[in-house]
């Protein structure tokens, strides 16, 4: 009987520790999520800028090709 009671107490303690760890993890996750959101916003801005630059480069290349074709015709 004594052994069973001790085992039950140990199990209860383990469960309590696990719950505390989970609560701690959730708090950490929330903090990480906040940080990630801030980082994501910054990344999105950077990506938009890069896309605009790429589009400009493409337009320039197309214009150059058209000019070359005109020279050949003349």
C-alpha positions as CSV (number, residue, x, y, z in Angstrom):
1,X,0.0,0.0,0.0
2,X,2.8,2.4,0.9
3,X,4.6,1.8,-2.4
4,X,1.4,2.5,-4.4
5,X,0.8,5.8,-2.5
6,X,4.3,6.9,-3.1
7,X,4.0,6.0,-6.8
8,X,0.8,8.0,-7.1
9,X,2.4,11.0,-5.4
10,X,5.4,10.8,-7.8
11,X,3.0,10.7,-10.8
12,X,1.1,13.7,-9.5
13,X,4.3,15.6,-9.1
14,X,5.5,14.7,-12.6
15,X,2.2,15.9,-14.0
16,X,2.4,19.2,-12.2
17,X,6.0,19.7,-13.5
18,X,4.8,18.9,-17.0
19,X,2.0,21.4,-16.8
20,X,4.4,24.1,-15.5
21,X,6.8,23.4,-18.4
22,X,3.9,23.6,-20.9
23,X,2.8,27.0,-19.5
24,X,6.4,28.2,-19.7
25,X,6.7,27.0,-23.3
26,X,3.4,28.7,-24.2
27,X,4.7,32.0,-22.8
28,X,7.9,31.6,-24.7
29,X,6.0,30.8,-27.9
30,X,3.9,33.9,-27.5
31,X,7.0,36.0,-27.1
32,X,8.6,34.4,-30.2
33,X,5.4,34.9,-32.2
34,X,5.6,38.6,-31.4
35,X,9.2,38.8,-32.5
36,X,8.5,36.8,-35.6
37,X,5.6,39.1,-36.6
38,X,8.0,42.1,-36.4
39,X,10.6,40.3,-38.4
40,X,8.0,39.2,-41.0
41,X,6.9,42.8,-41.5
42,X,10.5,43.9,-42.1
43,X,11.1,41.0,-44.5
44,X,8.0,41.8,-46.5
45,X,9.1,45.4,-47.0
46,X,12.5,44.3,-48.2
47,X,11.0,41.8,-50.6
48,X,8.8,44.4,-52.2
49,X,11.8,46.7,-52.8
50,X,13.7,43.8,-54.4
51,X,10.7,43.0,-56.7
52,X,10.5,46.6,-57.9
53,X,14.2,46.6,-58.7
54,X,13.9,43.4,-60.7
55,X,11.0,44.8,-62.7
56,X,13.0,47.9,-63.6
57,X,15.9,45.8,-64.8
58,X,13.6,43.7,-67.0
59,X,12.1,46.8,-68.6
60,X,15.5,48.2,-69.5
61,X,16.6,44.9,-71.1
62,X,13.4,44.9,-73.3
63,X,14.0,48.4,-74.4
64,X,17.6,47.6,-75.4
65,X,16.5,44.7,-77.5
66,X,13.9,46.8,-79.4
67,X,16.6,49.4,-80.2
68,X,18.8,46.8,-81.7
69,X,16.0,45.5,-83.9
70,X,15.3,49.1,-85.2
71,X,19.0,49.5,-86.2
72,X,18.9,46.3,-88.2
73,X,15.9,47.5,-90.2
74,X,17.4,50.8,-91.1
